Amino acid sequence: MPQLFWFRPLFMFELLFAEGMFAINLNFRKGFAWRFPLGLALCFGLSFAFPYTVGGSIYYSLIFIGMFCLTLAMGALCFDAPMKNILFCAIAGYTVQHIASECYEIFNSAMSTYVDRVFNFYETTSGNGLNEENFFFVFVYFAIFAIIYGLAGYFIAPRVEKFKVLQTSSGTILALSGFILLIDVVIGAVVMSVLPQSAFVSMHDNIAFCIQLLLHVYNILCCVLAVILLIEIPRRSSIESELRTTTQLHAREREQYTAVKENMDIINIKCHDLKHQMRTLLSGKQVDSEEIKKIEDAINIYQSAYKTENEALNVVLMEKDMLCKSKGIDLSCILDGAGLEFMSDSDVYALFGNIMDNAIEAVSRLPIGNRAIGLQIKTHGSFVTVIVYNGYEGNLEFKGGLPQTTKGDTSNHGYGLKSIRYIVNKYDGKMLINGDGGVFRLTLLFQNKDNSLSKAMRSFRSQAK
């Protein structure tokens, strides 16, 4: 009669190792150095508390579930994280362990059917224990687990932190994934323990193997479904939410551009009329020319100093130039606005509005006298380059290719660069960010694929003027 003994510490090791791949990003509790070995001792020690006498598949499933609960208790002991996150890591780890176990069972079934050899790594018998003939099975067993764990650790576990799955995962998804895994483990154990004793006996070996193969593949697919529910759905939900927010911001910026342009046009007209009226009123009076110049300068602050061939660029630079002057920021520009003809006015306004807002916010933290922003827009054939550089204080931390916001509310901030990237991708451009030497440098590269049309439009506009 087979007596289960080594399956308990081995299964516990497999489970803890798999769960650890996902839990590594959780915050450790104070005293982790003694909590972790204590948790290991409790998990392995209490695993032996389960009687190892022969039982049915339901009994073995309950043992698996019981040891799974022990790992949950260890997670609560060692990690300073919500129980939802600990449960997530535990379910994800158990899923990976079960996939590896099912892959080995497929190999074992094939060996049993076609080579007439079988070895259950978890079971030892008085007559057929772990001997030299079974070393090959042991090697394959560990090789399969190493491959599955390696793939999970490389492709799946990093996505949890990268896409902030723990923050977006819901209790419903956790419950559904855990239920799928539970049904998979219990039903798989019941079927595999019952069928070989009844249905498989009267079947041809090939047919019996095909049935077992289908069952194992079904179990693996259930685990894959659980992984998708756990990771991919929250990840996609997070990306869709971020894209939706960026799109809404972009739509709001289009509306803002229309309103700002109308206001700027009115201001420019009023300033133009005011200067002529002022000269008319003062022409017959003895007024110092210096005083007249001061009045004109006060009026000119509301008129754009940037006269490029792109009206949207003129609007946004006029708006941001006024803000720079109010904050003591030196803004220097080398502009070829004609190269931006391939881009819609609303996209130009949104792109350079976000670029300037980010730069102004960064240099505003610097002392007066050190606040400077440089903007260059150059055309080289059909290529357009945009370069922005400004100083900053502190250290930049990059995640997903973008520097992280320094504001505490990360859910409502940090969309400036995401909006920039959204527009860059819309026009198949490239974006490069560098933050070396205390200077933040943003480089954008676009290809004007309709360069000839842009030239024709510029010619038409110049003739119309």
C-alpha positions as CSV (number, residue, x, y, z in Angstrom):
1,M,0.0,0.0,0.0
2,P,1.5,3.4,-0.9
3,Q,2.1,5.6,2.0
4,L,2.3,9.4,1.4
5,F,5.1,11.0,3.3
6,W,7.6,13.1,1.3
7,F,4.8,14.8,-0.7
8,R,4.1,17.1,2.2
9,P,7.4,18.9,2.6
10,L,8.0,18.7,-1.1
11,F,4.6,20.2,-2.0
12,M,5.1,22.9,0.7
13,F,8.5,23.8,-0.8
14,E,7.0,24.0,-4.3
15,L,4.1,26.1,-3.1
16,L,6.2,28.6,-1.1
17,F,8.8,29.0,-3.9
18,A,6.0,29.7,-6.4
19,E,4.2,32.1,-4.1
20,G,7.5,33.8,-3.3
21,M,8.0,34.8,-7.0
22,F,4.9,37.0,-6.7
23,A,5.3,38.1,-3.1
24,I,8.8,39.4,-3.5
25,N,7.4,42.9,-4.3
26,L,5.4,43.1,-1.1
27,N,6.6,45.2,1.8
28,F,8.3,43.2,4.6
29,R,7.0,43.5,8.1
30,K,9.3,44.8,10.8
31,G,11.3,41.9,12.1
32,F,11.2,40.0,8.8
33,A,14.6,38.5,9.7
34,W,13.0,36.4,12.4
35,R,9.4,36.2,11.0
36,F,10.5,34.5,7.8
37,P,12.4,31.5,9.4
38,L,9.6,31.2,12.0
39,G,7.0,31.1,9.2
40,L,9.1,28.4,7.3
41,A,9.3,26.3,10.5
42,L,5.6,26.5,11.1
43,C,4.7,25.7,7.5
44,F,7.0,22.7,7.2
45,G,6.3,21.6,10.8
46,L,2.6,21.8,10.7
47,S,2.5,20.1,7.3
48,F,3.5,16.9,9.0
49,A,0.5,17.2,11.3
50,F,-1.7,15.9,8.5
51,P,-1.9,12.1,8.8
52,Y,-0.3,10.4,5.9
53,T,-2.3,7.2,6.0
54,V,-4.0,6.2,2.8
55,G,-7.0,8.2,1.9
56,G,-9.2,9.1,-1.0
57,S,-8.8,11.9,-3.5
58,I,-11.0,14.2,-1.5
59,Y,-8.7,13.7,1.5
60,Y,-5.6,14.5,-0.5
61,S,-7.3,17.6,-1.9
62,L,-8.1,18.8,1.7
63,I,-4.4,18.3,2.6
64,F,-3.4,20.5,-0.4
65,I,-5.9,23.1,0.7
66,G,-4.8,22.9,4.3
67,M,-1.2,23.5,3.4
68,F,-2.3,26.4,1.1
69,C,-3.9,28.0,4.1
70,L,-0.6,27.6,6.0
71,T,1.2,29.6,3.4
72,L,-1.5,32.3,3.7
73,A,-0.8,32.5,7.4
74,M,2.9,32.8,6.7
75,G,2.3,35.6,4.2
76,A,0.3,37.5,6.8
77,L,3.1,36.9,9.3
78,C,5.9,38.2,7.1
79,F,4.4,40.8,4.8
80,D,3.0,44.2,5.6
81,A,0.3,44.2,2.9
82,P,-3.5,43.9,2.6
83,M,-4.8,40.4,2.8
84,K,-6.1,40.8,-0.7
85,N,-2.6,41.1,-2.0
86,I,-1.3,38.2,0.0
87,L,-4.2,36.1,-1.3
88,F,-3.4,37.2,-4.8
89,C,0.3,36.0,-4.5
90,A,-0.8,32.7,-2.9
91,I,-3.4,31.9,-5.7
92,A,-0.9,32.9,-8.4
93,G,1.8,30.7,-6.9
94,Y,-0.5,27.7,-6.4
95,T,-1.6,28.1,-10.1
96,V,2.0,28.0,-11.3
97,Q,2.7,24.9,-9.1
98,H,-0.4,23.1,-10.4
99,I,0.6,23.8,-14.0
100,A,4.0,22.3,-13.4
101,S,2.4,19.3,-11.6
102,E,0.0,18.6,-14.5
103,C,2.9,18.8,-17.0
104,Y,4.7,16.2,-15.1
105,E,1.6,14.0,-14.9
106,I,1.4,14.1,-18.7
107,F,5.0,12.8,-18.9
108,N,4.2,10.2,-16.2
109,S,1.1,9.0,-18.1
110,A,3.0,8.7,-21.3
111,M,5.8,6.6,-19.7
112,S,3.2,4.4,-18.0
113,T,1.3,3.8,-21.3
114,Y,4.2,3.3,-23.8
115,V,7.2,2.3,-21.7
116,D,5.3,0.4,-19.0
117,R,7.0,2.4,-16.3
118,V,5.5,4.7,-13.8
119,F,6.8,6.6,-10.8
120,N,4.8,8.9,-8.5
121,F,7.4,11.2,-7.0
122,Y,5.1,11.9,-4.0
123,E,4.7,8.3,-3.1
124,T,7.0,5.7,-1.7
125,T,6.3,2.0,-1.1
126,S,8.0,-0.6,0.9
127,G,9.1,-2.4,-2.3
128,N,9.6,0.4,-4.8
129,G,11.0,3.4,-3.2
130,L,13.4,6.0,-4.5
131,N,16.0,3.8,-6.1
132,E,18.4,4.0,-9.0
133,E,15.8,3.1,-11.6
134,N,13.7,6.2,-10.6
135,F,16.5,8.8,-10.9
136,F,15.5,9.5,-14.4
137,F,11.9,10.4,-13.3
138,V,13.3,12.5,-10.5
139,F,15.4,14.4,-12.9
140,V,12.5,15.0,-15.3
141,Y,10.3,16.0,-12.4
142,F,12.7,18.8,-11.3
143,A,13.4,19.8,-14.8
144,I,9.7,20.3,-15.6
145,F,9.2,22.3,-12.4
146,A,12.4,24.4,-13.1
147,I,11.2,25.2,-16.7
148,I,7.6,26.1,-15.6
149,Y,8.8,28.2,-12.7
150,G,11.4,29.9,-14.8
151,L,8.9,30.8,-17.5
152,A,6.5,32.1,-14.8
153,G,9.2,34.1,-13.0
154,Y,10.4,35.7,-16.3
155,F,7.1,36.4,-18.1
156,I,4.3,36.5,-15.5
157,A,5.6,37.6,-12.1
158,P,7.3,40.9,-13.4
159,R,4.0,42.0,-14.9
160,V,2.4,42.1,-11.5
161,E,4.7,45.0,-10.4
162,K,5.1,46.6,-13.8
163,F,1.4,47.0,-14.5
164,K,0.4,47.6,-10.8
165,V,-1.8,44.5,-10.8
166,L,-2.0,44.4,-7.0
167,Q,-3.5,47.9,-6.9
168,T,-6.1,47.2,-9.6
169,S,-7.0,43.6,-8.8
170,S,-10.5,43.2,-7.4
171,G,-11.9,40.9,-4.8
172,T,-14.3,39.4,-7.4
173,I,-11.4,38.4,-9.7
174,L,-9.5,36.9,-6.8
175,A,-12.6,34.9,-5.7
176,L,-13.3,33.7,-9.2
177,S,-9.7,32.7,-9.9
178,G,-9.5,30.9,-6.5
179,F,-12.8,29.1,-7.3
180,I,-11.5,27.9,-10.7
181,L,-8.3,26.7,-9.1
182,L,-10.2,24.9,-6.3
183,I,-12.5,23.1,-8.8
184,D,-9.5,22.2,-11.0
185,V,-7.6,20.7,-8.1
186,V,-10.5,18.8,-6.5
187,I,-12.2,17.5,-9.6
188,G,-8.9,16.6,-11.2
189,A,-7.9,14.6,-8.1
190,V,-11.3,12.8,-8.0
191,V,-11.4,11.9,-11.7
192,M,-7.8,10.7,-11.8
193,S,-8.2,8.5,-8.7
194,V,-11.5,7.0,-9.9
195,L,-11.1,6.5,-13.6
196,P,-7.9,4.4,-13.6
197,Q,-9.7,1.9,-11.3
198,S,-12.8,1.6,-13.4
199,A,-13.0,3.0,-16.9
200,F,-9.4,2.7,-17.8
201,V,-9.1,-1.0,-17.0
202,S,-11.3,-2.1,-19.9
203,M,-9.9,0.4,-22.4
204,H,-7.0,0.1,-24.8
205,D,-3.9,1.8,-23.5
206,N,-3.9,4.5,-26.2
207,I,-7.5,5.4,-25.5
208,A,-6.9,5.5,-21.7
209,F,-3.8,7.7,-22.2
210,C,-5.8,10.1,-24.5
211,I,-8.5,10.5,-21.8
212,Q,-5.8,11.2,-19.2
213,L,-4.0,13.6,-21.5
214,L,-7.3,15.5,-22.2
215,L,-7.9,15.8,-18.5
216,H,-4.4,17.1,-17.7
217,V,-4.6,19.6,-20.6
218,Y,-8.0,20.7,-19.4
219,N,-6.5,21.3,-15.9
220,I,-3.7,23.3,-17.4
221,L,-6.1,25.4,-19.4
222,C,-8.1,26.1,-16.2
223,C,-4.9,27.3,-14.5
224,V,-4.1,29.5,-17.5
225,L,-7.6,31.0,-17.3
226,A,-7.0,31.7,-13.6
227,V,-3.7,33.5,-14.5
228,I,-5.5,35.6,-17.1
229,L,-8.2,36.5,-14.6
230,L,-5.6,37.4,-12.0
231,I,-3.1,39.3,-14.1
232,E,-4.2,40.1,-17.6
233,I,-7.7,41.5,-16.9
234,P,-6.5,44.0,-14.2
235,R,-3.5,44.9,-16.4
236,R,-5.7,45.6,-19.4
237,S,-8.2,47.4,-17.2
238,S,-5.4,49.6,-15.9
239,I,-4.1,50.4,-19.4
240,E,-7.6,51.1,-20.7
241,S,-8.4,53.4,-17.8
242,E,-5.1,55.2,-18.4
243,L,-5.8,55.5,-22.1
244,R,-9.3,56.7,-21.4
245,T,-8.0,59.4,-19.0
246,T,-5.4,60.5,-21.5
247,T,-8.0,60.7,-24.3
248,Q,-10.3,62.8,-22.1
249,L,-7.5,65.1,-21.2
250,H,-6.6,65.5,-24.8
251,A,-10.2,66.3,-25.7
252,R,-10.3,68.9,-22.9
253,E,-7.1,70.4,-24.3
254,R,-8.7,70.7,-27.8
255,E,-11.5,72.6,-26.2
256,Q,-9.1,74.7,-24.2
257,Y,-7.1,75.5,-27.4
258,T,-10.2,76.8,-29.1
259,A,-11.1,79.0,-26.1
260,V,-7.5,80.3,-25.6
261,K,-7.1,81.1,-29.3
262,E,-10.3,83.1,-29.4
263,N,-9.2,85.0,-26.3
264,M,-5.7,85.6,-27.6
265,D,-7.1,87.0,-30.9
266,I,-9.4,89.4,-29.0
267,I,-6.5,90.5,-26.8
268,N,-4.2,91.0,-29.8
269,I,-6.8,93.1,-31.5
270,K,-7.5,95.2,-28.4
271,C,-3.8,95.7,-27.8
272,H,-3.2,96.8,-31.4
273,D,-6.1,99.3,-31.2
274,L,-5.0,100.5,-27.7
275,K,-1.4,101.3,-29.0
276,H,-2.8,103.4,-31.8
277,Q,-5.3,105.2,-29.6
278,M,-2.5,105.9,-27.1
279,R,-0.2,107.4,-29.7
280,T,-3.1,109.5,-31.0
281,L,-3.9,110.8,-27.5
282,L,-0.4,111.5,-26.6
283,S,0.8,112.9,-29.9
284,G,-0.2,116.5,-29.0
285,K,1.1,116.4,-25.5
286,Q,4.5,116.7,-24.0
287,V,5.1,113.1,-22.8
288,D,8.5,111.6,-22.2
289,S,9.4,109.0,-24.9
290,E,10.6,106.7,-22.1
291,E,7.2,106.8,-20.5
292,I,5.5,106.0,-23.8
293,K,7.9,103.0,-24.2
294,K,7.0,101.7,-20.8
295,I,3.3,101.9,-21.6
296,E,3.9,100.1,-24.9
297,D,6.0,97.4,-23.2
298,A,3.2,96.9,-20.7
299,I,0.8,96.4,-23.6
300,N,3.2,94.2,-25.5
301,I,3.3,91.7,-22.7
302,Y,-0.1,90.5,-23.9
303,Q,1.0,90.2,-27.5
304,S,2.8,87.1,-28.7
305,A,6.5,87.5,-29.2
306,Y,6.5,84.3,-31.2
307,K,5.5,84.6,-34.8
308,T,6.0,81.3,-36.4
309,E,4.1,79.8,-39.4
310,N,2.1,77.6,-37.0
311,E,-0.8,79.5,-35.4
312,A,-1.4,76.8,-32.7
313,L,2.3,77.0,-31.7
314,N,2.1,80.8,-31.5
315,V,-1.0,80.5,-29.2
316,V,0.6,78.0,-26.7
317,L,3.9,79.8,-26.6
318,M,2.2,83.2,-26.0
319,E,0.3,81.6,-23.1
320,K,3.3,79.9,-21.6
321,D,5.6,82.8,-22.2
322,M,3.4,85.0,-19.9
323,L,3.5,82.3,-17.3
324,C,7.3,82.1,-17.5
325,K,7.7,85.8,-17.1
326,S,5.5,85.8,-14.0
327,K,7.7,83.1,-12.5
328,G,11.1,84.6,-13.5
329,I,11.8,81.8,-16.0
330,D,14.1,82.5,-19.0
331,L,12.5,80.9,-22.1
332,S,14.7,80.7,-25.2
333,C,13.4,79.3,-28.5
334,I,14.6,78.3,-31.9
335,L,11.5,77.6,-33.8
336,D,10.6,76.3,-37.3
337,G,6.8,76.1,-36.9
338,A,6.3,75.3,-40.5
339,G,7.6,71.8,-39.9
340,L,4.6,71.0,-37.8
341,E,2.1,71.4,-40.6
342,F,1.4,67.6,-40.6
343,M,0.0,67.9,-37.1
344,S,-3.5,69.2,-36.2
345,D,-3.7,72.5,-34.3
346,S,-5.3,70.8,-31.3
347,D,-2.5,68.2,-31.2
348,V,0.2,71.0,-31.5
349,Y,-1.5,72.9,-28.6
350,A,-1.8,69.8,-26.4
351,L,1.8,68.5,-27.2
352,F,3.6,71.8,-26.5
353,G,1.3,72.7,-23.7
354,N,2.2,69.6,-21.8
355,I,5.8,70.0,-22.7
356,M,6.0,73.5,-21.4
357,D,3.9,72.8,-18.3
358,N,6.2,70.0,-17.3
359,A,9.3,72.1,-17.8
360,I,7.8,75.1,-16.0
361,E,6.8,73.0,-13.0
362,A,10.4,71.5,-12.9
363,V,12.3,74.8,-13.0
364,S,9.9,76.5,-10.6
365,R,11.5,74.5,-7.8
366,L,14.9,76.0,-8.7
367,P,16.2,79.3,-7.2
368,I,15.6,82.5,-9.2
369,G,18.4,83.0,-11.7
370,N,18.7,79.2,-12.4
371,R,15.3,78.9,-14.0
372,A,15.7,78.4,-17.8
373,I,13.9,76.4,-20.5
374,G,15.2,75.8,-24.0
375,L,12.9,74.8,-26.9
376,Q,14.1,73.9,-30.4
377,I,12.0,72.9,-33.4
378,K,14.0,72.1,-36.5
379,T,13.3,70.5,-39.8
380,H,15.7,68.3,-41.7
381,G,14.2,67.2,-45.0
382,S,11.1,65.3,-44.1
383,F,12.1,64.9,-40.4
384,V,11.2,67.2,-37.6
385,T,13.0,67.2,-34.3
386,V,11.7,68.8,-31.1
387,I,14.2,69.2,-28.3
388,V,13.3,70.6,-24.8
389,Y,15.8,71.0,-22.0
390,N,15.4,72.4,-18.5
391,G,17.0,72.0,-15.1
392,Y,15.5,70.1,-12.2
393,E,16.3,69.2,-8.6
394,G,16.3,65.8,-7.0
395,N,16.6,62.4,-8.6
396,L,14.5,61.0,-11.5
397,E,13.1,57.5,-11.2
398,F,12.0,55.9,-14.4
399,K,9.2,53.3,-14.8
400,G,7.8,52.1,-18.1
401,G,10.2,54.5,-19.9
402,L,8.8,57.6,-18.2
403,P,10.0,59.5,-15.2
404,Q,7.7,59.1,-12.2
405,T,5.7,62.1,-10.8
406,T,7.1,63.6,-7.7
407,K,3.6,64.4,-6.4
408,G,2.0,62.2,-3.8
409,D,-1.2,61.6,-5.8
410,T,0.1,59.4,-8.6
411,S,-3.5,58.5,-9.7
412,N,-4.2,62.1,-10.7
413,H,-0.8,63.3,-11.8
414,G,1.9,62.1,-14.2
415,Y,-0.3,62.3,-17.2
416,G,1.6,65.1,-18.9
417,L,4.3,62.8,-20.4
418,K,1.7,60.1,-21.0
419,S,-0.3,62.6,-23.1
420,I,2.9,63.6,-24.9
421,R,3.7,60.0,-25.6
422,Y,0.1,59.5,-26.8
423,I,0.4,62.3,-29.4
424,V,3.9,61.1,-30.4
425,N,2.6,57.6,-31.0
426,K,-0.4,59.0,-32.9
427,Y,2.0,60.4,-35.5
428,D,4.4,57.4,-35.5
429,G,7.1,59.5,-33.8
430,K,9.9,58.6,-31.4
431,M,10.4,59.9,-27.9
432,L,13.7,59.9,-25.9
433,I,14.1,61.1,-22.4
434,N,17.4,61.8,-20.6
435,G,18.0,63.2,-17.2
436,D,21.8,63.2,-16.7
437,G,23.7,66.0,-15.1
438,G,20.7,67.8,-13.5
439,V,19.3,68.6,-17.0
440,F,16.1,67.1,-18.2
441,R,16.2,66.6,-22.0
442,L,13.1,65.5,-24.0
443,T,13.7,64.7,-27.7
444,L,10.9,64.0,-30.2
445,L,11.4,62.9,-33.7
446,F,8.7,62.9,-36.4
447,Q,8.7,62.1,-40.0
448,N,6.5,64.4,-42.1
449,K,5.2,61.8,-44.5
450,D,3.2,64.4,-46.4
451,N,6.0,67.0,-46.8
452,S,5.0,68.0,-50.3
453,L,1.5,68.8,-49.2
454,S,2.7,70.8,-46.3
455,K,4.9,72.9,-48.6
456,A,1.9,73.5,-50.9
457,M,-0.2,74.6,-47.9
458,R,2.4,77.0,-46.7
459,S,2.8,78.5,-50.2
460,F,-1.0,78.9,-50.4
461,R,-1.2,80.6,-47.0
462,S,1.7,82.9,-47.8
463,Q,0.0,84.0,-51.0
464,A,-3.3,84.4,-49.2
465,K,-1.7,86.8,-46.8
